[in-house]
Amino acid sequence: MDSQCVQRIKKSDQFYGFFGLLAENIWE
């Protein structure tokens, strides 16, 4: 994997992590 691909995965990982936190707050 090239670094550009890794960076893209990390960015999407942060996005989904943030979205997950939002979803948890909504569902509580």
C-alpha positions in Angstrom: 0.0 0.0 0.0 1.3 3.5 -0.9 1.2 6.3 1.7 -1.5 8.1 -0.2 -3.8 5.1 0.2 -3.0 4.8 3.9 -3.7 8.5 4.5 -7.1 8.1 2.8 -7.9 5.1 5.0 -6.9 7.1 8.1 -9.1 10.0 7.1 -12.1 7.8 6.4 -11.4 6.0 9.7 -11.5 9.3 11.6 -14.7 10.3 9.8 -16.5 7.0 10.6 -15.2 7.2 14.2 -16.7 10.7 14.5 -19.9 9.6 12.8 -20.1 6.7 15.3 -19.8 9.0 18.2 -22.6 11.2 16.8 -24.8 8.1 16.3 -24.2 6.9 19.9 -25.2 10.3 21.3 -28.4 10.3 19.2 -29.4 6.7 20.1 -28.8 7.2 23.9 
